[in-house]
Every structure is written in C-alpha cells, then in structure tokens.
Amino acid sequence: MTSPFDAFQLGGLRLRNRVVKAATYEGMSPDAHVSDGLVKHHRDVAAGGVAMTTVAYCAVEPDGRTFRDQLYMRPDVVPELRRLTDAVHAEGAAASLQLGHCGGFCNNRDLRRARPYGPSRALNALGALSGRPLADAMTEADIEQVTEAFVEASRLAREAGFDAVELHLGHGYLLSQFLCPTTNARRDAYGGSLENRARFPLAVVERVRAALPAGFPVLAKVNLRDGHRGGFDIDESVQVARWLEASGASALVLSGGFVSRDAFYLFRGERPLGAMISVEKSVAQKVALTLFGPAVIKAHPYEPLYFLPLARQVRSAVKMPLVLLGGITALAHLQTAMDEGFELAAMGRALIHEPGLIAKYAAGEATVSGCVPCNLCVAEMDREGGVRCAKVPAQLAEREAYLKSHPR
C-alpha cells in the first residue's frame, strides 16, 4: 500500500513524500516583487514537511496580471525568486512556480493595453469600476506572443531555481477562457469544437515542454468542471486530460471553478462576505460587493475530498501522474488519495492554518487539521501583508510586526 510519506519520482525530480502545497494566492508581491513575507511563507511550509510548495500566480507578462500587486516574470525578478527557491531547498523541499495569464479577467491599473484581451470580445466585470469594462478578442498574433511568453517565463523559472512549473489552465484565467464554451465564441481555429478550444492551451504546454530539459516537470492545472451552466465540464476535461498526457505534461493538478462566474465553487464552505468587503480598498468595489456579492459569490457546501468523484473519471482515463486536491485536511484524506490511485495530493487552506502540519502527521503527533472551512483566509489574501489564517492570533500578530518593519 502506498503511503503519503513515500518518496515519488516526478520526471527527473525526486519528491520526499506525496504532499504538495497547492498554489493559493499569497498577496505578498507588492509592486510585482518578491517580498520577505513571500519567502518566509514558502520556507515555513517547506520546513513543515511538504514535498513541494507552489508559488501562486506568476503572470507570464505584465498584462497577464489580474491585479497590479502580482508577480510577473521578467529577468530582474529572477534573483528575488532565487532567494525564495534557495530558502525552500534549504528545508529539503522542492519549489514549483505557477505560471498564468488573466486574459479578460483583469483589474490591473498598470495595464499597458487600452483593454485586456481574451478569446472573444466580452464584458470584463472585474475591471468595470476601474474604467476597463470590456475585453478585446485576441488575434492569432496575440496568441503566438502569449504562447512565447509562457515559454520564456518557464525558462526564467528554471533559471530562478524552481524545480517545476505549473501551467494554469483553470479557474477562468486566459487558457481556461479558451477552453470554456461560454467565454470562447470564436469562429476560427481556436473556437467552436473542443479540439479548437483546446488548441491554444495545448500549444502552450507542448511548447513549454519542448523548451525545457526532458526531466524538468511541467504540470498543468486543469478544471474538472467550471461549475456554471454551459461551461467546460467533466466529459471535456477527461478528453483534455488525454491530450495533455499525449502532449508531454508531467502531471495534472485537478481543480475546478471559474472565478468570474462562481468564485467559491473551488473553495466550498462559508462565504466571508463581510470580511471581503472590509479589506476592499476601492469604495466602488465595496459598494458593488455589498450589492452583488451574495449573487455572484454563491454558497457551496463543504465536504472532505469534494473533487474526488469527478477526479476518479480522469484517473480512469489516463496513466500519467495526477494531483488530487479539494477538501484534503486529514491524514486519512491523504491516504484515501493514495488508495484511489492518485500519485500526489495537494493541500491549501490546512497549510495556511498550520504550515508544519505534514511534519506532525509524519511524526504521529496529529491526524487532523484544525482548519475549518470559514474561508476567512480568502479575505486575508487582499489585506496588506498577505494571506494568514484569521483564526490563529500568532499569525495576525506576526503580520502586524512585519508591516511595522516593512512600511510601504
């Protein structure tokens, strides 16, 4: 029987166990730079026993940022990221960098273009109150330029010391927008059939794979289901998984949800609307969230291993390594993932609550996490200083101390 604490060979990378820190937005990249807090966040998780920690949402170009204070890959940030990967490696863990592009879901006030772009001309609800209510349709030249940006960002990630990259094909960002029938209304080779809608995402994976050494892991994060009517669903996800396996992806991270349509389909559990409104800096956004938040941010009940039933369908369709996530908080959940045939398991909120949780599991000091699905950490992501568990006083005190020593 496979144990969550068995080592695993992912391409040319040997992982010390089967637990990955999921890419959960940290909110720790002011002015698009690596902060001391971001380094500490990932060092702490590495020291806490995970096999690999994933730095969340690094855009492949400046206009790929959803918000201004997000990382985007360029040569001058490589030394900053090297400091982070060195810190993770010193704790015995590997580091992965999630690379993505926001597409038409954008509220970046530093946008170089007049408007963001995506598969089709569309409403950009996120940017409506900041003067960018529309997104343009990408040209084929735009698609080629962004594909090459993914390739170059992947090369720079390796230069920065990362052991793997995770290409973001989910959650309603650019590549997911192309896969989704409700956001892709194109009538050319990139729209219509699933084969056409997948053409751009698959090209990104194939080109990145070809640009990196054969043993360097290239993971792809893909939705099992978008979670809204007419969206990308499990039957299409299974087929895309087969194509991704053929394209040379090293592993798939199985997720779900479309942020612009149903923000909490991914998270499940409570909706901390009050906390989210309180941290919002824009008065207009506060008002919009107050008025429309309950309709846009739908409630989804929490249950352990909530993506497992859908993920089983992908497991039966491909032989490649798969990463299960969603509602994994207890040691028993990790073992279930192994017993169900998933090579790796990803944890997010439980490791925000307690970065040292996996070491405790391995030592027999604990079997369950103290994390409850209150989702207050989602609001904390937007608070200055970045994500914390709002129910751990020591973490909140640590943030206050950090902000005093790092005034902006």
Secondary structure, 3 states (H helix, E strand, C coil): CCCCCCCEEECCEEECCCEEECCCCCCCCHHHCCCHHHHHHHHHHHHCCCCEEEEEEEECCHHHCCCCCCCECCHHHHHHHHHHHHHHHHCCCEEEEEEECCCCCCCCCCCCCCCCEECCCEECHHHHHHCCCEEEECCHHHHHHHHHHHHHHHHHHHHCCCCEEEEECCECCHHHHHHCCCCCCCCCCCCCCHHHHCHHHHHHHHHHHHHCCCCCCEEEEEECCCCCCCCCCHHHHHHHHHHHHHHCCCEEEEECCECCCECCCCCCECCCHHHHHHHCCCHHHHHHHHHHHHHHCCCECCCCCCCHHHHHHHHCCCCCCEEECCCCCCHHHHHHHHHCCCCEEEECHHHHHCCCHHHHHHHCCCCCCCCCCCCHHHHHCCCCCCCCCCCCHHHHHHHHHHHHHCCC
